[in-house]
Amino acid sequence: QVQLVESGGGLVQAGDSLRLSCAASGRTFSSYGMGWFRQAPGKEREFVAAITWRGDISLYAEFVKGRFTISRDNAKNTLYLQMNSLKPEDTAVYYCAQSSEPTPLPTRRQYDYDYWGQGTQVTVSS
């Protein structure tokens, strides 16, 4: 079965950086698109970034453009999210997800993902 395990979250100050990782196992990692989503307290889960199976095309939510970078290392079965210039409003639980199909384009739609990690907490203080 597919397992996705996030790590790298923590408590940081505004303006700091963090790099999240998502270790995948259970099926051919390099065949599927991947995404990052987040959920803040009292809010719905929202799209953050996505990347194709080859890592050649990425997609970002408007509120993270220029600050976050999604990447993947297919040799290590690992997805990353580099987060720079963090803001208090970035505080949330961050989830990685694996797409259900090896689509050629990244997708922001949650129903396109069928496996999810348990999440890692990111807290940004002002």
N, CA, C and O atoms as a MOPAC input file, in Angstrom:
PM7 MOZYME 1SCF
protein

 N      0.85100 1    -1.18800 1     0.00000 1
 C      0.00000 1     0.00000 1     0.00000 1
 C      0.88300 1     1.23200 1     0.00000 1
 O      2.04100 1     1.19300 1     0.41500 1
 N      0.30900 1     2.32700 1    -0.47500 1
 C      1.05700 1     3.57600 1    -0.56100 1
 C      1.13900 1     4.22700 1     0.81300 1
 O      0.15300 1     4.30900 1     1.54500 1
 N      2.34400 1     4.68800 1     1.14100 1
 C      2.53200 1     5.47000 1     2.36300 1
 C      3.24500 1     6.75500 1     2.01200 1
 O      4.21900 1     6.75900 1     1.25800 1
 N      2.74900 1     7.84300 1     2.56700 1
 C      3.36600 1     9.15300 1     2.40800 1
 C      3.64300 1     9.70100 1     3.79800 1
 O      2.73600 1     9.79900 1     4.62400 1
 N      4.88300 1    10.05300 1     4.05500 1
 C      5.26800 1    10.52200 1     5.38200 1
 C      5.95400 1    11.87600 1     5.27100 1
 O      7.05100 1    11.99300 1     4.72300 1
 N      5.28700 1    12.89500 1     5.80100 1
 C      5.83600 1    14.24400 1     5.76900 1
 C      6.76500 1    14.47400 1     6.96100 1
 O      6.62700 1    13.84800 1     8.01200 1
 N      7.70000 1    15.37500 1     6.76900 1
 C      8.59400 1    15.79600 1     7.85400 1
 C      9.10600 1    17.18700 1     7.54000 1
 O      8.94900 1    17.68700 1     6.42600 1
 N      9.73000 1    17.81300 1     8.55100 1
 C     10.34600 1    19.10700 1     8.33500 1
 C      9.58300 1    20.29400 1     8.88100 1
 O     10.07200 1    21.42300 1     8.84000 1
 N      8.37800 1    20.04700 1     9.39700 1
 C      7.61900 1    21.14800 1     9.97500 1
 C      8.23400 1    21.61800 1    11.28000 1
 O      9.16100 1    21.00400 1    11.80700 1
 N      7.70100 1    22.72200 1    11.79300 1
 C      8.21500 1    23.23700 1    13.05300 1
 C      7.71700 1    24.63000 1    13.33500 1
 O      6.84600 1    25.15000 1    12.63800 1
 N      8.28400 1    25.23400 1    14.37600 1
 C      7.93700 1    26.59400 1    14.78700 1
 C      9.05700 1    27.52700 1    14.34300 1
 O     10.21500 1    27.34200 1    14.71800 1
 N      8.70600 1    28.52600 1    13.54400 1
 C      9.67800 1    29.48700 1    13.05100 1
 C      9.10400 1    30.89100 1    13.18700 1
 O      7.92500 1    31.07900 1    13.48800 1
 N      9.98000 1    31.87700 1    12.95600 1
 C      9.53200 1    33.26300 1    12.99000 1
 C      9.21900 1    33.74200 1    11.57900 1
 O      9.68700 1    33.17500 1    10.59200 1
 N      8.42900 1    34.78300 1    11.50800 1
 C      8.11100 1    35.37700 1    10.21500 1
 C      9.39900 1    35.76300 1     9.49100 1
 O     10.31300 1    36.33900 1    10.08000 1
 N      9.44900 1    35.43500 1     8.20400 1
 C     10.63200 1    35.70900 1     7.40400 1
 C     11.59100 1    34.54700 1     7.29500 1
 O     12.47300 1    34.54800 1     6.43600 1
 N     11.43000 1    33.55300 1     8.15500 1
 C     12.30200 1    32.37800 1     8.13000 1
 C     11.92600 1    31.43500 1     6.99400 1
 O     10.95600 1    31.65000 1     6.26800 1
 N     12.73200 1    30.38500 1     6.86900 1
 C     12.50600 1    29.36700 1     5.83700 1
 C     12.38700 1    27.98900 1     6.47800 1
 O     12.91100 1    27.74000 1     7.56400 1
 N     11.68600 1    27.10700 1     5.78000 1
 C     11.58100 1    25.70400 1     6.14300 1
 C     11.55500 1    24.88700 1     4.86500 1
 O     11.10700 1    25.35900 1     3.82000 1
 N     12.03900 1    23.65300 1     4.95900 1
 C     11.89400 1    22.73300 1     3.83500 1
 C     11.16700 1    21.48600 1     4.33000 1
 O     11.64200 1    20.76800 1     5.21000 1
 N     10.00500 1    21.25700 1     3.73700 1
 C      9.23900 1    20.05400 1     4.04000 1
 C      9.65000 1    18.93400 1     3.08800 1
 O      9.99800 1    19.17000 1     1.93100 1
 N      9.59800 1    17.71500 1     3.60800 1
 C      9.86900 1    16.53400 1     2.80100 1
 C      8.69400 1    15.57700 1     2.91400 1
 O      7.97300 1    15.56400 1     3.91200 1
 N      8.51900 1    14.78700 1     1.88700 1
 C      7.47700 1    13.76700 1     1.87500 1
 C      8.08600 1    12.50500 1     1.27900 1
 O      8.37000 1    12.44600 1     0.08300 1
 N      8.28200 1    11.50100 1     2.12100 1
 C      8.85500 1    10.23300 1     1.67700 1
 C      7.73500 1     9.30600 1     1.25600 1
 O      6.79700 1     9.07200 1     2.01700 1
 N      7.83000 1     8.77600 1     0.04300 1
 C      6.77100 1     7.93400 1    -0.50200 1
 C      7.23900 1     6.49000 1    -0.66300 1
 O      8.41100 1     6.22200 1    -0.92900 1
 N      6.30300 1     5.58200 1    -0.49600 1
 C      6.57800 1     4.17100 1    -0.71300 1
 C      5.29500 1     3.48400 1    -1.12400 1
 O      4.20300 1     4.00400 1    -0.89300 1
 N      5.42100 1     2.32100 1    -1.73000 1
 C      4.25300 1     1.51200 1    -2.02300 1
 C      3.89800 1     1.37600 1    -3.48600 1
 O      3.30300 1     0.37000 1    -3.87000 1
 N      4.23600 1     2.34200 1    -4.31900 1
 C      4.06200 1     2.20200 1    -5.75800 1
 C      5.07500 1     3.10600 1    -6.43200 1
 O      5.73000 1     3.91200 1    -5.77100 1
 N      5.20600 1     2.98000 1    -7.73000 1
 C      6.26800 1     3.67100 1    -8.45300 1
 C      6.10600 1     5.18000 1    -8.34700 1
 O      5.27300 1     5.78100 1    -9.02600 1
 N      6.91300 1     5.77500 1    -7.49000 1
 C      6.80900 1     7.20700 1    -7.19700 1
 C      6.91100 1     8.04800 1    -8.45600 1
 O      6.16400 1     9.01000 1    -8.63600 1
 N      7.83700 1     7.67900 1    -9.32200 1
 C      8.11100 1     8.50300 1   -10.50100 1
 C      6.99300 1     8.48500 1   -11.52900 1
 O      7.06100 1     9.21000 1   -12.52200 1
 N      5.96600 1     7.67400 1   -11.31400 1
 C      4.87400 1     7.59000 1   -12.28400 1
 C      3.71700 1     8.52800 1   -11.97800 1
 O      2.79500 1     8.64500 1   -12.78600 1
 N      3.74100 1     9.20100 1   -10.82800 1
 C      2.56400 1     9.96000 1   -10.39000 1
 C      2.90100 1    11.40100 1   -10.03900 1
 O      3.96400 1    11.71300 1    -9.50300 1
 N      1.94300 1    12.26600 1   -10.36700 1
 C      2.07000 1    13.63600 1    -9.91400 1
 C      1.91900 1    13.71900 1    -8.40800 1
 O      1.33000 1    12.84300 1    -7.77400 1
 N      2.46300 1    14.79100 1    -7.84600 1
 C      2.41200 1    14.99200 1    -6.40400 1
 C      1.95300 1    16.41000 1    -6.09300 1
 O      2.09300 1    17.31700 1    -6.91300 1
 N      1.41500 1    16.58300 1    -4.92000 1
 C      0.96000 1    17.90100 1    -4.52000 1
 C      1.14100 1    18.15400 1    -3.04000 1
 O      1.28500 1    17.22600 1    -2.24400 1
 N      1.13100 1    19.42600 1    -2.68800 1
 C      1.12300 1    19.86300 1    -1.29100 1
 C     -0.16600 1    20.64400 1    -1.06100 1
 O     -0.57300 1    21.46400 1    -1.88500 1
 N     -0.78900 1    20.37300 1     0.06200 1
 C     -1.98400 1    21.08000 1     0.49800 1
 C     -1.77700 1    21.48900 1     1.94700 1
 O     -0.86800 1    20.99200 1     2.61200 1
 N     -2.61400 1    22.38900 1     2.43600 1
 C     -2.50100 1    22.77200 1     3.83800 1
 C     -3.88400 1    23.05400 1     4.41700 1
 O     -4.83400 1    23.36400 1     3.69800 1
 N     -3.96100 1    22.93700 1     5.72900 1
 C     -5.21200 1    23.22400 1     6.41700 1
 C     -4.91000 1    23.97800 1     7.69800 1
 O     -4.23700 1    23.47200 1     8.59600 1
 N     -5.41800 1    25.18800 1     7.76300 1
 C     -5.27900 1    26.01600 1     8.95900 1
 C     -6.45400 1    25.74400 1     9.89100 1
 O     -7.50100 1    25.27900 1     9.44000 1
 N     -6.29700 1    26.02600 1    11.18200 1
 C     -7.39200 1    25.78600 1    12.13200 1
 C     -8.66900 1    26.51100 1    11.71900 1
 O     -8.65100 1    27.70800 1    11.43500 1
 N     -9.75200 1    25.78800 1    11.69000 1
 C    -11.03600 1    26.38300 1    11.36400 1
 C    -11.26200 1    26.65400 1     9.88600 1
 O    -12.27100 1    27.24900 1     9.50700 1
 N    -10.32800 1    26.21900 1     9.05300 1
 C    -10.45500 1    26.45900 1     7.61300 1
 C    -10.42600 1    25.14400 1     6.84900 1
 O    -10.00400 1    24.11200 1     7.37200 1
 N    -10.87900 1    25.19800 1     5.60800 1
 C    -10.84100 1    24.01700 1     4.76500 1
 C     -9.42200 1    23.79500 1     4.23300 1
 O     -8.61100 1    24.71700 1     4.15200 1
 N     -9.16300 1    22.56700 1     3.88400 1
 C     -7.87400 1    22.25100 1     3.27900 1
 C     -7.78000 1    22.93800 1     1.91600 1
 O     -8.74200 1    22.95000 1     1.14900 1
 N     -6.61000 1    23.50900 1     1.62600 1
 C     -6.44400 1    24.23600 1     0.37400 1
 C     -5.17700 1    23.81400 1    -0.35100 1
 O     -4.22600 1    23.31200 1     0.24800 1
 N     -5.19400 1    24.02900 1    -1.63600 1
 C     -4.07400 1    23.69000 1    -2.50800 1
 C     -2.90900 1    24.64700 1    -2.28000 1
 O     -3.11100 1    25.84600 1    -2.08900 1
 N     -1.68600 1    24.11000 1    -2.30200 1
 C     -0.48500 1    24.92600 1    -2.17900 1
 C      0.35800 1    24.84500 1    -3.45500 1
 O      0.67600 1    25.86900 1    -4.06000 1
 N      0.71400 1    23.63100 1    -3.85700 1
 C      1.57900 1    23.46100 1    -5.02700 1
 C      1.46200 1    22.03000 1    -5.53700 1
 O      1.09200 1    21.11800 1    -4.79800 1
 N      1.78400 1    21.85300 1    -6.80800 1
 C      1.75100 1    20.53200 1    -7.41600 1
 C      2.84200 1    20.42400 1    -8.46400 1
 O      3.32900 1    21.42700 1    -8.98500 1
 N      3.21600 1    19.19000 1    -8.76300 1
 C      4.29300 1    18.96100 1    -9.71700 1
 C      4.00700 1    17.68600 1   -10.49800 1
 O      3.44100 1    16.73400 1    -9.95900 1
 N      4.39600 1    17.67000 1   -11.75600 1
 C      4.18600 1    16.49300 1   -12.58900 1
 C      5.11500 1    15.35400 1   -12.18800 1
 O      6.04900 1    15.53400 1   -11.40600 1
 N      4.83600 1    14.17800 1   -12.74200 1
 C      5.63500 1    13.00700 1   -12.37700 1
 C      7.08600 1    13.16900 1   -12.78400 1
 O      7.98200 1    12.62400 1   -12.14000 1
 N      7.31900 1    13.91600 1   -13.85300 1
 C      8.70700 1    14.12000 1   -14.28100 1
 C      9.36600 1    15.29200 1   -13.57700 1
 O     10.58400 1    15.45900 1   -13.63600 1
 N      8.55700 1    16.09900 1   -12.91300 1
 C      9.11800 1    17.26000 1   -12.24800 1
 C      9.37500 1    18.42800 1   -13.17000 1
 O     10.08000 1    19.36600 1   -12.79700 1
 N      8.81200 1    18.38900 1   -14.38200 1
 C      9.12100 1    19.43500 1   -15.35600 1
 C      8.11700 1    20.57900 1   -15.35300 1
 O      8.39600 1    21.64900 1   -15.89400 1
 N      6.95900 1    20.36600 1   -14.75000 1
 C      5.93500 1    21.41700 1   -14.69700 1
 C      5.40000 1    21.50200 1   -13.27100 1
 O      5.06200 1    20.48600 1   -12.66500 1
 N      5.32800 1    22.70100 1   -12.75000 1
 C      4.78600 1    22.90700 1   -11.41000 1
 C      3.68400 1    23.95000 1   -11.44800 1
 O      3.57900 1    24.74100 1   -12.38500 1
 N      2.88000 1    23.92900 1   -10.42100 1
 C      1.71800 1    24.80300 1   -10.31700 1
 C      1.65000 1    25.29000 1    -8.88000 1
 O      1.87700 1    24.51700 1    -7.94900 1
 N      1.33700 1    26.57500 1    -8.69200 1
 C      1.31900 1    27.13500 1    -7.34600 1
 C      0.02900 1    27.90700 1    -7.08600 1
 O     -0.56900 1    28.48400 1    -7.99500 1
 N     -0.37500 1    27.90000 1    -5.83600 1
 C     -1.43100 1    28.80300 1    -5.41100 1
 C     -0.88500 1    30.22400 1    -5.46200 1
 O      0.30400 1    30.45800 1    -5.24600 1
 N     -1.76200 1    31.14800 1    -5.74500 1
 C     -1.32000 1    32.53900 1    -5.89500 1
 C     -0.61800 1    33.05200 1    -4.64700 1
 O      0.33300 1    33.82700 1    -4.74800 1
 N     -1.06800 1    32.63500 1    -3.48500 1
 C     -0.54600 1    33.20400 1    -2.24800 1
 C      0.85300 1    32.68700 1    -1.88800 1
 O      1.44900 1    33.17600 1    -0.92800 1
 N      1.39200 1    31.71500 1    -2.63100 1
 C      2.74900 1    31.24000 1    -2.34600 1
 C      3.72000 1    31.48100 1    -3.50000 1
 O      4.90700 1    31.17400 1    -3.38800 1
 N      3.22700 1    32.02100 1    -4.58900 1
 C      4.10200 1    32.26300 1    -5.73400 1
 C      5.26100 1    33.18000 1    -5.36300 1
 O      5.07600 1    34.23000 1    -4.74700 1
 N      6.45100 1    32.75800 1    -5.75200 1
 C      7.63700 1    33.54500 1    -5.46800 1
 C      8.24200 1    33.26800 1    -4.10800 1
 O      9.35500 1    33.71200 1    -3.82400 1
 N      7.51900 1    32.53400 1    -3.25100 1
 C      8.03600 1    32.22000 1    -1.91300 1
 C      8.29700 1    30.72800 1    -1.72800 1
 O      9.27700 1    30.34600 1    -1.08800 1
 N      7.43200 1    29.88400 1    -2.28000 1
 C      7.53700 1    28.43100 1    -2.12300 1
 C      7.98500 1    27.81300 1    -3.44000 1
 O      7.67400 1    28.30900 1    -4.52300 1
 N      8.73100 1    26.70800 1    -3.31300 1
 C      9.15900 1    25.95200 1    -4.48500 1
 C      8.93400 1    24.46300 1    -4.23300 1
 O      9.41600 1    23.91000 1    -3.24500 1
 N      8.20200 1    23.83100 1    -5.12900 1
 C      7.98900 1    22.39300 1    -5.05100 1
 C      9.01400 1    21.69800 1    -5.94300 1
 O      9.33600 1    22.17900 1    -7.02900 1
 N      9.51300 1    20.57600 1    -5.47600 1
 C     10.46200 1    19.79900 1    -6.27500 1
 C     10.36000 1    18.33500 1    -5.86200 1
 O      9.72200 1    18.00200 1    -4.86300 1
 N     10.98700 1    17.48100 1    -6.63100 1
 C     10.96300 1    16.06200 1    -6.31400 1
 C     12.26100 1    15.40300 1    -6.73900 1
 O     12.92800 1    15.84600 1    -7.67400 1
 N     12.60200 1    14.34500 1    -6.04000 1
 C     13.76000 1    13.53300 1    -6.38600 1
 C     13.24200 1    12.11600 1    -6.58300 1
 O     13.03600 1    11.38600 1    -5.61300 1
 N     13.03500 1    11.73300 1    -7.81200 1
 C     12.44900 1    10.42300 1    -8.08600 1
 C     13.37600 1     9.27800 1    -7.68800 1
 O     12.91000 1     8.17800 1    -7.39300 1
 N     14.67900 1     9.52800 1    -7.67700 1
 C     15.61600 1     8.48800 1    -7.25500 1
 C     15.49000 1     8.20400 1    -5.76800 1
 O     15.79200 1     7.10200 1    -5.31000 1
 N     15.03700 1     9.21400 1    -5.00900 1
 C     14.89000 1     9.06100 1    -3.56000 1
 C     13.43600 1     8.90300 1    -3.13200 1
 O     13.14100 1     8.80400 1    -1.94100 1
 N     12.52500 1     8.87900 1    -4.11100 1
 C     11.08600 1     8.76000 1    -3.80400 1
 C     10.63500 1     9.82800 1    -2.81800 1
 O      9.88900 1     9.54600 1    -1.88000 1
 N     11.08900 1    11.04100 1    -3.03600 1
 C     10.83200 1    12.11000 1    -2.08400 1
 C     10.36700 1    13.38000 1    -2.78800 1
 O     10.89000 1    13.77500 1    -3.83100 1
 N      9.37700 1    13.99500 1    -2.18300 1
 C      8.83700 1    15.27400 1    -2.61900 1
 C      9.26400 1    16.33400 1    -1.61600 1
 O      9.37500 1    16.06200 1    -0.42000 1
 N      9.50500 1    17.55200 1    -2.11200 1
 C      9.95200 1    18.63400 1    -1.23400 1
 C      9.07600 1    19.87200 1    -1.42600 1
 O      8.44600 1    20.06400 1    -2.46600 1
 N      9.06300 1    20.68900 1    -0.39600 1
 C      8.46800 1    22.02000 1    -0.49600 1
 C      9.38900 1    22.97900 1     0.25200 1
 O      9.44200 1    22.97800 1     1.48200 1
 N     10.10500 1    23.78700 1    -0.50100 1
 C     10.94900 1    24.81900 1     0.09000 1
 C     10.10500 1    26.05400 1     0.32500 1
 O      9.51900 1    26.60300 1    -0.60900 1
 N     10.04300 1    26.48900 1     1.57300 1
 C      9.19800 1    27.61200 1     1.93800 1
 C     10.08300 1    28.74000 1     2.46800 1
 O     10.74100 1    28.59900 1     3.49900 1
 N     10.08500 1    29.84100 1     1.75600 1
 C     10.86500 1    31.01300 1     2.15200 1
 C      9.94000 1    32.16300 1     2.51400 1
 O      8.75900 1    32.15800 1     2.16800 1
 N     10.48500 1    33.13900 1     3.20800 1
 C      9.72100 1    34.34200 1     3.58100 1
 C      8.38900 1    33.97400 1     4.21200 1
 O      7.34300 1    34.49700 1     3.82800 1
 N      8.43500 1    33.08200 1     5.17100 1
 C      7.20400 1    32.59500 1     5.78700 1
 C      6.47900 1    33.70500 1     6.51800 1
 O      7.08900 1    34.61000 1     7.08800 1
 N      5.14600 1    33.60900 1     6.48500 1
 C      4.27200 1    34.58400 1     7.12300 1
 C      3.41100 1    33.88400 1     8.16900 1
 O      3.20200 1    32.67500 1     8.07500 1
 N      2.91500 1    34.60300 1     9.14900 1
 C      2.02400 1    33.97200 1    10.13600 1
 C      0.82000 1    33.27900 1     9.49200 1
 O      0.34500 1    32.26200 1     9.99800 1
 N      0.33300 1    33.82100 1     8.39300 1
 C     -0.81300 1    33.20400 1     7.72500 1
 C     -0.47800 1    31.89700 1     7.01200 1
 O     -1.37300 1    31.22300 1     6.50200 1
 N      0.80600 1    31.53400 1     6.97400 1
 C      1.21000 1    30.23000 1     6.43900 1
 C      1.08300 1    29.12300 1     7.48300 1
 O      1.29100 1    27.94900 1     7.17900 1
 N      0.74100 1    29.50300 1     8.71300 1
 C      0.56800 1    28.51200 1     9.77800 1
 C     -0.55000 1    27.54700 1     9.42500 1
 O     -1.68100 1    27.95700 1     9.16500 1
 N     -0.22300 1    26.26000 1     9.41700 1
 C     -1.19100 1    25.22800 1     9.02000 1
 C     -0.53000 1    23.86600 1     9.15300 1
 O      0.67700 1    23.75500 1     9.37100 1
 N     -1.35000 1    22.83600 1     9.01600 1
 C     -0.83600 1    21.48100 1     8.82900 1
 C     -0.66600 1    21.28500 1     7.32500 1
 O     -1.59400 1    21.51700 1     6.55000 1
 N      0.51300 1    20.86200 1     6.92600 1
 C      0.82700 1    20.66700 1     5.51000 1
 C      0.79900 1    19.18800 1     5.17800 1
 O      1.39100 1    18.36200 1     5.87300 1
 N      0.09500 1    18.87300 1     4.09600 1
 C     -0.06800 1    17.49400 1     3.65200 1
 C      0.50600 1    17.30900 1     2.25400 1
 O      0.35200 1    18.17200 1     1.38900 1
 N      1.16500 1    16.18300 1     2.04200 1
 C      1.51400 1    15.82600 1     0.67600 1
 C      0.49400 1    14.79900 1     0.18800 1
 O     -0.12600 1    14.08400 1     0.97500 1
 N      0.34300 1    14.75100 1    -1.11800 1
 C     -0.62600 1    13.84700 1    -1.71000 1
 C     -0.09600 1    13.34200 1    -3.04500 1
 O      0.68500 1    14.01300 1    -3.72000 1
 N     -0.53900 1    12.14800 1    -3.40600 1
 C     -0.12400 1    11.53200 1    -4.66700 1
 C     -1.33200 1    11.38000 1    -5.57200 1
 O     -2.39700 1    10.93200 1    -5.14700 1
 N     -1.14800 1    11.75900 1    -6.82100 1
 C     -2.26900 1    11.73000 1    -7.75200 1
 C     -2.68600 1    10.30100 1    -8.07200 1
 O     -1.89400 1     9.36300 1    -7.97700 1
 N     -3.93900 1    10.16500 1    -8.45100 1
 C     -4.47100 1     8.84100 1    -8.74200 1
 C     -4.09100 1     8.36600 1   -10.13000 1
 O     -4.12100 1     7.16700 1   -10.40800 1
 N     -3.73300 1     9.29400 1   -11.00400 1
 C     -3.36500 1     8.95100 1   -12.36700 1
 C     -2.06900 1     9.67100 1   -12.74400 1
 O     -1.79800 1    10.75700 1   -12.23200 1
 N     -1.27200 1     9.08500 1   -13.62500 1
 C     -0.04900 1     9.75800 1   -14.08400 1
 C     -0.34800 1    10.80700 1   -15.14000 1
 O      0.03700 1    10.65400 1   -16.30000 1
 N     -1.02700 1    11.86200 1   -14.74700 1
 C     -1.43100 1    12.90700 1   -15.68500 1
 C     -0.23000 1    13.74500 1   -16.12200 1
 O      0.73600 1    13.88000 1   -15.37100 1
 N     -0.28400 1    14.30500 1   -17.32700 1
 C      0.84200 1    15.08800 1   -17.84800 1
 C      0.93700 1    16.49700 1   -17.27400 1
 O      1.94900 1    17.17300 1   -17.45800 1
 N     -0.11100 1    16.94800 1   -16.57800 1
 C     -0.09300 1    18.29500 1   -16.02400 1
 C     -0.36200 1    18.24600 1   -14.52600 1
 O     -1.07800 1    17.35700 1   -14.06400 1
 N      0.20000 1    19.18900 1   -13.74800 1
 C     -0.09300 1    19.21700 1   -12.31900 1
 C     -1.53100 1    19.65600 1   -12.08700 1
 O     -2.10200 1    20.38500 1   -12.89800 1
 N     -2.11100 1    19.21400 1   -10.98600 1
 C     -3.50000 1    19.54300 1   -10.71700 1
 C     -3.67300 1    20.08500 1    -9.30800 1
 O     -2.99100 1    19.64400 1    -8.38300 1
 N     -4.58000 1    21.03800 1    -9.14000 1
 C     -4.88400 1    21.61800 1    -7.83700 1
 C     -6.14100 1    21.00400 1    -7.22600 1
 O     -6.52500 1    21.36500 1    -6.11400 1
 N     -6.77900 1    20.09200 1    -7.93200 1
 C     -8.04000 1    19.53400 1    -7.46900 1
 C     -7.79100 1    18.38300 1    -6.49800 1
 O     -7.10100 1    17.42200 1    -6.83800 1
 N     -8.34400 1    18.47600 1    -5.30800 1
 C     -8.09500 1    17.46400 1    -4.29000 1
 C     -8.59300 1    16.08800 1    -4.69900 1
 O     -8.00700 1    15.07700 1    -4.31200 1
 N     -9.65800 1    16.03900 1    -5.47100 1
 C    -10.19100 1    14.73500 1    -5.85500 1
 C     -9.32900 1    14.03700 1    -6.91300 1
 O     -9.60200 1    12.89200 1    -7.27200 1
 N     -8.31300 1    14.70400 1    -7.40300 1
 C     -7.36400 1    14.05600 1    -8.31500 1
 C     -6.27400 1    13.29300 1    -7.55800 1
 O     -5.43500 1    12.62800 1    -8.16600 1
 N     -6.29700 1    13.39700 1    -6.23300 1
 C     -5.28700 1    12.73800 1    -5.41100 1
 C     -5.95200 1    11.64200 1    -4.58900 1
 O     -6.99500 1    11.86700 1    -3.97500 1
 N     -5.35600 1    10.46900 1    -4.57600 1
 C     -6.00100 1     9.39200 1    -3.82600 1
 C     -5.20800 1     8.90000 1    -2.62700 1
 O     -5.70700 1     8.07400 1    -1.86300 1
 N     -3.99900 1     9.38200 1    -2.44400 1
 C     -3.24300 1     9.03800 1    -1.24100 1
 C     -2.73700 1    10.31400 1    -0.58200 1
 O     -2.28500 1    11.24800 1    -1.24500 1
 N     -2.82800 1    10.32100 1     0.75500 1
 C     -2.46700 1    11.50500 1     1.53000 1
 C     -1.58500 1    11.09300 1     2.71000 1
 O     -1.72400 1    10.00500 1     3.26700 1
 N     -0.67400 1    11.99800 1     3.07100 1
 C      0.12800 1    11.78800 1     4.25900 1
 C     -0.63300 1    12.22400 1     5.49900 1
 O     -1.77400 1    12.67900 1     5.41800 1
 N      0.01800 1    12.07800 1     6.65200 1
 C     -0.63300 1    12.40800 1     7.92000 1
 C     -0.48400 1    13.88100 1     8.27700 1
 O     -1.15300 1    14.37600 1     9.18500 1
 N      0.38800 1    14.57200 1     7.56700 1
 C      0.54700 1    16.00300 1     7.78700 1
 C      1.69100 1    16.35800 1     8.71400 1
 O      2.07900 1    15.56700 1     9.57200 1
 N      2.22500 1    17.55400 1     8.53400 1
 C      3.26200 1    18.08700 1     9.42200 1
 C      2.89900 1    19.53400 1     9.75100 1
 O      2.51600 1    20.30900 1     8.87400 1
 N      3.02600 1    19.87800 1    11.02500 1
 C      2.60100 1    21.20500 1    11.48500 1
 C      3.67100 1    22.25100 1    11.19200 1
 O      4.85000 1    22.05900 1    11.48700 1
 N      3.23800 1    23.34500 1    10.61400 1
 C      4.10100 1    24.51400 1    10.42100 1
 C      3.46400 1    25.67700 1    11.16400 1
 O      2.30700 1    26.02400 1    10.92500 1
 N      4.22100 1    26.26900 1    12.05700 1
 C      3.73300 1    27.40400 1    12.83300 1
 C      4.69800 1    28.56300 1    12.66000 1
 O      5.89500 1    28.44100 1    12.92100 1
 N      4.15600 1    29.69100 1    12.21500 1
 C      4.97300 1    30.87300 1    11.97000 1
 C      4.53700 1    31.96400 1    12.94100 1
 O      3.38900 1    32.40600 1    12.91600 1
 N      5.44900 1    32.38800 1    13.78300 1
 C      5.13000 1    33.43500 1    14.75400 1
 C      5.50500 1    34.80300 1    14.20300 1
 O      6.42300 1    34.93600 1    13.39400 1
 N      4.79200 1    35.79200 1    14.64600 1
 C      5.03500 1    37.15800 1    14.14100 1
 C      6.06400 1    37.88800 1    14.98300 1
 O      6.38600 1    39.04200 1    14.70200 1

